[in-house]
């Protein structure tokens, strides 16, 4: 009878044993994958339960979820977000996440919380995602921006280190953090801050505008020493809005572009023989030569990365978070009633 049973040394028995082991391993791996996915989903739901359920105004009884609703509802959420109605965008996101179990939606929810200023909720979501997907560069970038906004610069550097470990270029963000650390350092005296900013400007010329803006606040003479005619388009609004008391006439008188600028603004009585090469400024100068003094400039700010315009200046785009992509856009407007005496 033993002759009908395969021996342990029989090649056939060895093949059968290997096949059975492979099947067992595959079944265990499949079962573990199912178990892990279920645990992640339970973790997601318990994580969402930490948020106020009142934030989700879409209820199952009122709006039963059906297949095909995800895409149009997401588009609606993004429309609400773009219009600044973050509460409705968040409500739709929470509803979709509970029904679709989609991590991408959870990331989007975190970005909406971030834009709305709910930093703690955004941080919790991003850390939850990083715990599951440590190599998500997009989430790490948003975490860095979040910590930057909270002035938690050590944590921001940790996020940059994680990005750099994945081969991401982080130099611009690192230099931007250095600028912010100097700017917000409460223990450093203004002269020391100005010196540190000058040193940073030599290393990172792309920070020209934010550093000049800060230098005009800390040390006006030092700021004027860094005003370059070729870079006037970057700081045109800063120079235009400077109070007359901060003007450096010795520097202005030596630079034709600055003479044209401040004649057009109404600070200089004598018309210069040069123009700035900027349409709006040169039009104001020509109007002033003709006796018209009611013109003025207003400014808007364009992000050259995402092409969105904003009424206020920025270093990092509020929409796409790109660094140093600001373009100053000027336009002619009617001057408001004000007293602006000429200096010469």
Beta strands, then each sheet from edge to edge (+ up, - down):
strand 1: 295-303
strand 2: 309-310
strand 3: 326-334
sheet 1: 2+ 1- 3+
end
